[in-house]
Amino acid sequence: MSRANVELVQGLYDAFGRGQIAPIAAAAAANAEWRVNGRSKDYPTIGIWRGPSGVQEFFKLVEQHEEFSEFKAQSFHGVDDKVFVLGRYSFRVKKTKRTVTSEWVHVFTVHAGKIVSFTEFSDTAQMAEAYRS
Protein backbone atom coordinates (compact mmCIF):
# COMPACT_ATOMS: atom_id res chain seq x y z
CA MET A 1 0.00 0.00 0.00
CA SER A 2 2.70 2.52 0.88
CA ARG A 3 4.38 2.26 -2.57
CA ALA A 4 1.09 3.16 -4.31
CA ASN A 5 0.60 6.00 -1.84
CA VAL A 6 4.09 7.35 -2.52
CA GLU A 7 3.44 7.23 -6.27
CA LEU A 8 0.15 9.08 -5.81
CA VAL A 9 1.87 11.83 -3.80
CA GLN A 10 4.79 12.06 -6.24
CA GLY A 11 2.22 12.65 -8.98
CA LEU A 12 0.80 15.57 -7.01
CA TYR A 13 4.23 17.23 -6.86
CA ASP A 14 4.65 16.64 -10.59
CA ALA A 15 1.28 18.32 -11.20
CA PHE A 16 2.27 21.29 -9.00
CA GLY A 17 5.53 21.60 -10.95
CA ARG A 18 3.49 21.89 -14.16
CA GLY A 19 1.22 24.49 -12.56
CA GLN A 20 -1.75 22.08 -12.56
CA ILE A 21 -3.80 22.39 -9.39
CA ALA A 22 -6.95 20.56 -10.56
CA PRO A 23 -5.35 17.08 -10.26
CA ILE A 24 -4.25 17.89 -6.70
CA ALA A 25 -7.75 19.00 -5.69
CA ALA A 26 -9.23 15.93 -7.44
CA ALA A 27 -6.99 13.67 -5.35
CA ALA A 28 -8.46 15.08 -2.12
CA ALA A 29 -11.23 13.13 -0.42
CA ALA A 30 -14.51 14.96 0.14
CA ASN A 31 -13.69 15.31 3.85
CA ALA A 32 -9.95 15.96 3.41
CA GLU A 33 -8.18 18.32 5.77
CA TRP A 34 -5.41 20.45 4.21
CA ARG A 35 -3.36 22.14 6.93
CA VAL A 36 -0.33 24.39 7.11
CA ASN A 37 0.76 24.38 10.74
CA GLY A 38 1.05 27.72 12.49
CA ARG A 39 -1.09 30.69 13.43
CA SER A 40 -3.46 31.59 10.61
CA LYS A 41 -3.45 35.27 11.60
CA ASP A 42 0.28 35.45 10.75
CA TYR A 43 0.18 34.56 7.05
CA PRO A 44 -2.53 33.93 4.42
CA THR A 45 -1.46 30.36 3.57
CA ILE A 46 -1.33 29.19 7.19
CA GLY A 47 -4.52 27.51 8.30
CA ILE A 48 -6.91 24.67 7.55
CA TRP A 49 -8.91 24.05 4.38
CA ARG A 50 -11.37 21.22 3.79
CA GLY A 51 -12.23 19.08 0.79
CA PRO A 52 -11.31 19.56 -2.87
CA SER A 53 -12.69 23.10 -2.97
CA GLY A 54 -10.61 23.99 0.08
CA VAL A 55 -7.50 22.63 -1.64
CA GLN A 56 -8.30 24.84 -4.65
CA GLU A 57 -8.71 27.85 -2.33
CA PHE A 58 -5.38 27.12 -0.63
CA PHE A 59 -3.53 27.07 -3.95
CA LYS A 60 -5.32 30.23 -5.06
CA LEU A 61 -3.86 31.92 -1.95
CA VAL A 62 -0.41 30.52 -2.74
CA GLU A 63 -0.60 32.03 -6.22
CA GLN A 64 -1.85 35.38 -4.89
CA HIS A 65 0.84 35.75 -2.23
CA GLU A 66 3.94 33.81 -3.30
CA GLU A 67 6.32 33.66 -6.24
CA PHE A 68 8.55 30.57 -6.06
CA SER A 69 12.16 30.58 -7.18
CA GLU A 70 12.70 27.08 -5.77
CA PHE A 71 10.38 24.25 -4.80
CA LYS A 72 11.98 20.86 -4.40
CA ALA A 73 10.65 17.67 -2.91
CA GLN A 74 13.90 15.97 -1.92
CA SER A 75 12.70 12.60 -0.61
CA PHE A 76 9.52 10.56 -0.19
CA HIS A 77 8.95 8.01 2.58
CA GLY A 78 5.87 5.80 2.79
CA VAL A 79 4.80 4.06 6.01
CA ASP A 80 1.38 2.36 6.06
CA ASP A 81 -1.16 5.06 5.10
CA LYS A 82 1.31 7.96 5.56
CA VAL A 83 3.66 9.59 3.07
CA PHE A 84 6.34 11.91 4.45
CA VAL A 85 7.98 14.31 2.01
CA LEU A 86 11.09 16.29 2.90
CA GLY A 87 11.90 19.33 0.84
CA ARG A 88 12.92 22.94 0.48
CA TYR A 89 11.42 26.04 -1.01
CA SER A 90 12.29 29.64 -1.58
CA PHE A 91 9.70 32.21 -2.53
CA ARG A 92 9.14 35.94 -2.65
CA VAL A 93 6.19 37.33 -0.71
CA LYS A 94 4.44 39.45 -3.33
CA LYS A 95 3.15 42.00 -0.81
CA THR A 96 6.56 42.91 0.64
CA LYS A 97 9.03 41.55 -1.95
CA ARG A 98 10.83 39.73 0.91
CA THR A 99 12.20 36.23 0.41
CA VAL A 100 11.42 33.17 2.51
CA THR A 101 13.67 30.10 2.31
CA SER A 102 12.80 27.06 4.39
CA GLU A 103 13.20 23.34 4.69
CA TRP A 104 9.80 21.65 5.08
CA VAL A 105 8.08 18.38 5.88
CA HIS A 106 4.76 17.45 4.28
CA VAL A 107 2.74 14.61 5.79
CA PHE A 108 -0.03 13.01 3.73
CA THR A 109 -2.54 10.42 4.89
CA VAL A 110 -4.01 8.33 2.08
CA HIS A 111 -7.10 6.08 2.20
CA ALA A 112 -8.53 4.23 -0.81
CA GLY A 113 -6.38 6.23 -3.23
CA LYS A 114 -7.47 9.64 -1.91
CA ILE A 115 -5.71 12.20 0.26
CA VAL A 116 -7.60 12.48 3.55
CA SER A 117 -5.11 14.79 5.22
CA PHE A 118 -2.11 16.96 4.41
CA THR A 119 0.00 18.84 6.96
CA GLU A 120 2.95 21.12 6.27
CA PHE A 121 5.63 21.93 8.83
CA SER A 122 7.97 24.77 7.89
CA ASP A 123 9.48 27.99 9.21
CA THR A 124 6.22 29.88 9.62
CA ALA A 125 7.88 32.50 11.84
CA GLN A 126 10.01 33.51 8.86
CA MET A 127 6.88 33.63 6.68
CA ALA A 128 5.07 35.86 9.18
CA GLU A 129 8.05 38.21 9.46
CA ALA A 130 8.40 38.50 5.68
CA TYR A 131 4.68 39.20 5.34
CA ARG A 132 4.62 41.90 8.04
CA SER A 133 7.72 43.79 6.89
C-alpha positions in Angstrom: 0.0 0.0 0.0 2.7 2.5 0.9 4.4 2.3 -2.6 1.1 3.2 -4.3 0.6 6.0 -1.8 4.1 7.3 -2.5 3.4 7.2 -6.3 0.2 9.1 -5.8 1.9 11.8 -3.8 4.8 12.1 -6.2 2.2 12.6 -9.0 0.8 15.6 -7.0 4.2 17.2 -6.9 4.7 16.6 -10.6 1.3 18.3 -11.2 2.3 21.3 -9.0 5.5 21.6 -11.0 3.5 21.9 -14.2 1.2 24.5 -12.6 -1.7 22.1 -12.6 -3.8 22.4 -9.4 -7.0 20.6 -10.6 -5.4 17.1 -10.3 -4.2 17.9 -6.7 -7.8 19.0 -5.7 -9.2 15.9 -7.4 -7.0 13.7 -5.4 -8.5 15.1 -2.1 -11.2 13.1 -0.4 -14.5 15.0 0.1 -13.7 15.3 3.8 -9.9 16.0 3.4 -8.2 18.3 5.8 -5.4 20.4 4.2 -3.4 22.1 6.9 -0.3 24.4 7.1 0.8 24.4 10.7 1.0 27.7 12.5 -1.1 30.7 13.4 -3.5 31.6 10.6 -3.4 35.3 11.6 0.3 35.5 10.7 0.2 34.6 7.1 -2.5 33.9 4.4 -1.5 30.4 3.6 -1.3 29.2 7.2 -4.5 27.5 8.3 -6.9 24.7 7.6 -8.9 24.1 4.4 -11.4 21.2 3.8 -12.2 19.1 0.8 -11.3 19.6 -2.9 -12.7 23.1 -3.0 -10.6 24.0 0.1 -7.5 22.6 -1.6 -8.3 24.8 -4.7 -8.7 27.8 -2.3 -5.4 27.1 -0.6 -3.5 27.1 -4.0 -5.3 30.2 -5.1 -3.9 31.9 -1.9 -0.4 30.5 -2.7 -0.6 32.0 -6.2 -1.9 35.4 -4.9 0.8 35.8 -2.2 3.9 33.8 -3.3 6.3 33.7 -6.2 8.6 30.6 -6.1 12.2 30.6 -7.2 12.7 27.1 -5.8 10.4 24.3 -4.8 12.0 20.9 -4.4 10.7 17.7 -2.9 13.9 16.0 -1.9 12.7 12.6 -0.6 9.5 10.6 -0.2 8.9 8.0 2.6 5.9 5.8 2.8 4.8 4.1 6.0 1.4 2.4 6.1 -1.2 5.1 5.1 1.3 8.0 5.6 3.7 9.6 3.1 6.3 11.9 4.4 8.0 14.3 2.0 11.1 16.3 2.9 11.9 19.3 0.8 12.9 22.9 0.5 11.4 26.0 -1.0 12.3 29.6 -1.6 9.7 32.2 -2.5 9.1 35.9 -2.6 6.2 37.3 -0.7 4.4 39.5 -3.3 3.1 42.0 -0.8 6.6 42.9 0.6 9.0 41.6 -2.0 10.8 39.7 0.9 12.2 36.2 0.4 11.4 33.2 2.5 13.7 30.1 2.3 12.8 27.1 4.4 13.2 23.3 4.7 9.8 21.6 5.1 8.1 18.4 5.9 4.8 17.4 4.3 2.7 14.6 5.8 0.0 13.0 3.7 -2.5 10.4 4.9 -4.0 8.3 2.1 -7.1 6.1 2.2 -8.5 4.2 -0.8 -6.4 6.2 -3.2 -7.5 9.6 -1.9 -5.7 12.2 0.3 -7.6 12.5 3.5 -5.1 14.8 5.2 -2.1 17.0 4.4 0.0 18.8 7.0 3.0 21.1 6.3 5.6 21.9 8.8 8.0 24.8 7.9 9.5 28.0 9.2 6.2 29.9 9.6 7.9 32.5 11.8 10.0 33.5 8.9 6.9 33.6 6.7 5.1 35.9 9.2 8.0 38.2 9.5 8.4 38.5 5.7 4.7 39.2 5.3 4.6 41.9 8.0 7.7 43.8 6.9 
